[in-house]
Amino acid sequence: MKIALLGSGNVATHMSKALIKAGHSITQVWSRNHNHAVEFALEIGADSINNIESILPEIDIIIIAVNDNGIEKAASQIPYHSRQLVLHTSGTTPLSVLEKYTPNCGVMYPLQTFSKLVDVDFSSIPLCIEGNNSEALHQIKAIASQLSKNINEVNSHQRALLHISAVFACNFTNHFYYIAQQILENNNLNFDLLRPLIQETTDKIMLNMPSEVQTGPAYRNDEQTMEEHLAILQAQPNWQELYQKLSQDIVKIHQPSSGRPK
Amino acid sequence: MKIALLGSGNVATHMSKALIKAGHSITQVWSRNHNHAVEFALEIGADSINNIESILPEIDIIIIAVNDNGIEKAASQIPYHSRQLVLHTSGTTPLSVLEKYTPNCGVMYPLQTFSKLVDVDFSSIPLCIEGNNSEALHQIKAIASQLSKNINEVNSHQRALLHISAVFACNFTNHFYYIAQQILENNNLNFDLLRPLIQETTDKIMLNMPSEVQTGPAYRNDEQTMEEHLAILQAQPNWQELYQKLSQDIVKIHQPSSGRPK
């Protein structure tokens, strides 16, 4: 398959590596920042193009892996040719955005967090796919199954919900690690002290449901400890507010008869 | 060393196993619920006692591993004998609570999340220790280093801060996994889809600082996606509020010049 890739960010980088490994060739690369496209094209042996209008007629698949707010604009500039398949890789953008411009389109959303410098095993990433017709879906399945063992057909609404749950389970979780980092650094304590706890918290989730392994002062409705923590956090009203809100929620779910902590 | 253990919960259970493995014997066990004490004593080959007053004079170390709000009451009931060491295992209770009752006391706080049914490798758990005099501290160090390779001397204030950061990094994180679980279950999606993402999020933290590996719509200040997510969460005002608050914080930290997302 000859592929044109629009975008040069984390998803574009990791997906291109997986596609090349599966034997496909990335023929053309475009990025909003042309310098990025030039650099990225060099890295993966593709041609960089200045304009989306320069996509060649012989390209089989066009993959749009740009920021969500650039997807529709990119899709609108593609010079469409018959039987070409246009895909985007976004969690939240509905397939209907592409359907406005082409009869043959779909989504291949990798449910994973990508950083440029961290390698990931693409073959275990859940790929959430959708196609606007059975032929498109068939094609997407074929490519997706070359990249990963974990293929899931979901519709646009389910995909957005998966994205939201990923924001909670990954992005917001990392922000809590960041708050912990700040609390420790402000008091000359090493973040290493928390790493075994973070590892164990995740290990439990690999084998159990979150609802089964909740622990902590709020789970035990230990009002004394929660009050002491809130007092210590007084100088950081933002963290104090989060502490209170999350604790209230945990008490409400796990100790519904105990009322709310103060 | 002859040890009396007050408490029969998760910390008491896991710490007693580690102590026995290190060659100590748990001689007496007390629990607020006497049936728990009987059951626990049977399991670890100890005697169960009905009253804390029954702790024998020949006991070398008394470990108080009860809920925080029960520590002072338990400490006040111990029949003190010279050279006995009294420890508690709590993150937030200051050492001064024990000092009111005995001249020889300290803390051994395991910075880990324990569930009764999940085994943990005690030897890698950070033990945060404190003693009220050099002899007590020396004794605590000796015991702690038999249980774990990871011994850290911290004062009561630092220990409370470690506990608070553990609440963010473990308890609140698990609550976000729970929210993700709910979002998926409500929409017939399998939580398994998120497990590789959760694993990768943690793997990154083992090698990087949280501030270096933040990703997601808020990190990119992708207002369109955040607004769509907030709209989808409209039926769940609680999750919507958390989404908004966390996103605002992430934008403020990582995109400080962009203003706040709406």
Interface residues (C-beta under 8 A of the other chain):
Chain A: N10 N67 D68 N69 G91 T92 L111 Q112 T113 F114 S115 V118 V120 S124 I125 P126 C128 N150 N152 V154 H157 Q158 A160 L161 L162 H163 I164 S165 A166 V167 F168 A169 C170 N171 F172 T173 N174 H175 F176 Y177 Y178 I179 A180 Q181 I183 L184 N187 N188 L189 F191 L193 L194 R195 P196 L197 I198 Q199 E200 T201 T202 K204 I205 M206 N208 M209 P210 S211 V213 Q214 T215 G216 P217 A218 Y219 R220 D222 E223 Q224 T225 E228 H229 I232 L233 N238 W239 E241 L242 Y243 K245 L246 D249 I250 I253
Chain B: N10 N67 D68 N69 G91 T92 L111 Q112 T113 F114 S115 V118 V120 S124 I125 P126 C128 N150 N152 V154 H157 Q158 A160 L161 L162 H163 I164 S165 A166 V167 F168 A169 C170 N171 F172 T173 N174 H175 F176 Y177 Y178 I179 A180 Q181 I183 L184 N187 N188 L189 F191 L193 L194 R195 P196 L197 I198 Q199 E200 T201 T202 K204 I205 M206 N208 M209 P210 S211 V213 Q214 T215 G216 P217 A218 Y219 R220 D222 E223 Q224 T225 E228 H229 I232 L233 N238 W239 E241 L242 Y243 K245 L246 D249 I250 I253
